[in-house]
Every structure is written in C-alpha cells, then in structure tokens.
Amino acid sequence: MKTFLGISLSAAVIAIAACFGAESAGVVPSARAQWPKALQRARMSIVAERLGLTAEQKAQLKTIRAQTAEAVQAIRANAALTADQKRAQAVTAWKTSREQMRALLTPDQQAKLAQIKSHPWRLNALAVSRVRMGLLANQLGLTSDQRAKIRDIHTKTVTVVNPIRADASLTPEAKRAKVRELVEASRTEIHGVLTPEQEAKLQRIRRRLLAPLGPLG
C-alpha cells in the first residue's frame, strides 16, 4: 500500500479505488475487455479538463477524430493497397489529425499540452485511477450525488497537494508526511459519503484484495 500511495495521488485520494484491484481481476471480466478503450477515454477527458477546452473546441475535436477514424477505416478496407501502404497512409492520416487538433488550441493550451505529454506516466496513472473509480462506483451502486461529492473531495485534495509537491523548502520526507495526512483526511470524508451497505461491500472487496497477501504486521 505504501508504494501505491507514492505512485498515484489520485488513486490514494480516492481510497476506495485502490480496493478495486482484486475486483477488476476476477469479479468483472467483461470490464477488462473494455479496459484499453476506457483508459483512452479517461486520458482524453483528463487532458480536456487540464487544457480548459471550450464546448466549441470539444465539438471541433470530436469532429476531427470521427473524420480521421472514418478515413483510417476506409484505408484499412482498401483491397488495392498493400499492408505497408495501409500502415503508411494511416500514419499520415493520424499525423494530419493531430496537427489539425493542435491548431485548434490557444498558445497557452498548447504549452499545457506539451507539459502533460512530458509526463505520460502521470497521465496514465490518473486515467487508471479514474477508470477504476468508475468501475468500483458501479459495483458499489454510488448515486450521481455521491459521485459528485467524491469528485469534489478529490479535486479539493489535489488542489492542496500540488503546492506541497512543488514546495522546495520541504524535504521529501516532509512532503510525504503532509500528503499522507491529507490522504487520510480525504479517506475519512469519502467513507462518510457511503451508506452502511456500501461501506460493508467496500470492506468485503478490501478483504478479497488483501487476502492473497496473508497476515500483515
């Protein structure tokens, strides 16, 4: 659990997402099949939020993606092309698509995008956490109100944690201690959002997750 806490703040903040590990491995195999697409959607959603895309930009980006997907599908279905030609044309289509998308962004958004792309592991960790949270939310039967409250707790905690991580006056140990304290406070808030029945189900998931580890301590 210590490693999990250190690697992904988002997953640690939403503590119940961590409990999904065992659930995703055996209880909902159908979800595993959708995992790649779900991760891609989560990454796109996170990037859109970080860039502050307008409704118009989102609509334009969606149109470009749809047109590119249609073009690539036509390329793959073209029996007159060799496999190498199909790959080359598909690569060109996606490259053109990315250039069109980037042209829709403001200079500030382009700078933010470059920053996000410079840390792909962080974006992927956030996407994994978001997908797991969504799947576990379904398992627990969270209402839309509960989901909104948990998102608010997450957002609030991340807002406080980011400056701590950037504080050069703190030692790594001090940073970890402060983050751990905030995570524990967030966990308490999140558990307060759950009903007794949901809390009981969450504990059962936790036990299934930890059982293979044997007695701790």
N, C-alpha and C positions, 0 to 999 in steps of 0.2 A: 504493500500500500504506500510505503514511503516513496518508491520510485514513481508510482502513478501520480502522487501528489506533486512531485517535482517536474514531471514531464508535461502535464496538461492542466493548466489552471482551470480551464473551462470545465473539464471533467471532474476536477476536485471541488470546484464551487458547487456544481450540481452533483452532490454526493451520490444521489440515487442513480445517476447514470453509470457510476462505477459498478454498481451491482448488476448491471445488465450483462456483464461479461459472460457469465455462465448461461444466462437465459438465451443469449444470441447463439451460443454454441450448440444448444440442443433442443430448446423448447420451441423456437420459431424458425425451423429450417427454411421456410418459404421466404423469410426476410433476408436470409443470407444470399439468396439468388438475386435479390434486388439491391444488394449492398453497393456494387460499383456505381449504378445509376443514382442511388440515393446519396452517395458521397459526392458525386459530381454536382447534383442539385444543391447540396449543402454548401459546397465550396462557392458556387455561383452566388448563392444567397448571401453568404458572408462577405464576399467581395463587393456585391451591390450595396450592402449596408455600410461597409467601410468607406466606399467611394462616395456615398450620399447621392446615388443616382436619382434623377428626377423620373416622374412617371413617363414622360416623353422619351427619355433616354432608354428606359427599360423596354418600352414598346418597340423602339427602333432596333435595339439589340436583339430582341426576340425575333423580329422580322429577319434580320441578317442571319441568325442561327438557323431559322427554318428554311430560308432560301439556300443556305450552304448545305444543310443536311439533304435537301431535295436534289441539289446538284451532284453531291457525292454519291447519292443512291443511284442516280442516272449513270454516273461514270462506272460504278461497280456492275451495273446491269448491261453495260455496252459490250456485247459479244465481239465486236470488231476490234476491241483493244486487248493488248497483251496484259498479263498481270503487272509487269513493270510499268507499262503506260498508265494503267489504272492507278497504281500507287503514286506515280509522279503527278498525275492530274489531280488526284485527291489532295495531295500535299499542297499543291498550288492553290486549290480552292480554299482550304482551311487557312493558308497563309494570307490570302486576299481577304478572307473573312475577318481575321484578326486585325489587319490593317484598317479595315472599314470600322470595326468596333472601336479601335483606339482613336480614330479620327473623331468619334462622337464625344470623346471625353475632353473636359477642360484641362488646361495645363496642370492645375492643382490635382485633379483626379488622376492624370497620367503619372504624376510624381508619386501619389499614394499607391497606385497600382504597381509601380516599379518597386516600392518598398515592400509591398505584400509578396511580390514574386521573388524577392531576395531571400525570403524565409518560407519556402514551400512546406517544410516540415511543420511549421507552426500553423499554417492554414489547414493542412491535412489533419492535424491533431484537433483543431477546432471543429472541423467537419465531422470527424469520427465521433466526437463528443455530442454534436448536435443530432446526428442520426441515431446514436444510441439512446439519447434522451427522448427522442420522438418515439422510438420503438418501445422503450420502457413506459413512457407516458400512456401508450395504448394498452400495454399489459396491465398497468395499474388502474386504467379507466379514468385518467385525470380529465376533469372538465376544462372547458376553454378558460374559465376564470382561474382555475388552479394553474394551468399552463402559463397564463399571463403573469400571475404572481411570481412564479418560479423564474420566468424570464426577467422580471423586474429585479429580483434578488440577484440574479446572475449579472445583469448589467450594472447594478449598483456596486457589486463587489469588484468587478473588473475595473470600474472607474476609479476605485480606491487603490487597487493593487498595482495598476500600471505605473503610477508615480513612485510607488515603493521600489519597484523593479528598476526604475530609472534613477533612483537616488544614489548618487556616487558617494555620499557621505556615510552610507550604511555598509557594513561588511556583509558578505554572502550569508553568514550565519544569522545576522540580524534580519536580513530580508526574509529568509526562510521562516524565521520565528514569527515575524509580523504577518506573512502570508498565511501561515498555518493558523494563526489566531483568527484571521478574517474568514478562512475556510470553515473553521469550526462554528463561527457565528452564523455563517450562511447555512451550514448544515442544519443548525437548530431552527433557523427560520423556515427552511424548506420542509423539515419534518412537521412543523406547525401548520403547514398548508394541507397536509394529508389527513384523511379521515382515519379513524382507528382501523377500519377494514383494510384500507390501502397501506397503512403502516405495517399491519400484520403480514400482508402479502409481500411487502418490501423486505421484511425480515426473513421470510422464507426464501426469497431469491438470494439474499445475502448468505444464508446458511448453505445453499447449494453452491454458491460461488466459492466459499471458503472451505467447504468440506474436504476437497482434494488436498488441501494444504496440511491437514492434520491439526493437532492441538497447537495453538500459538502461545508463546511465552512459556 
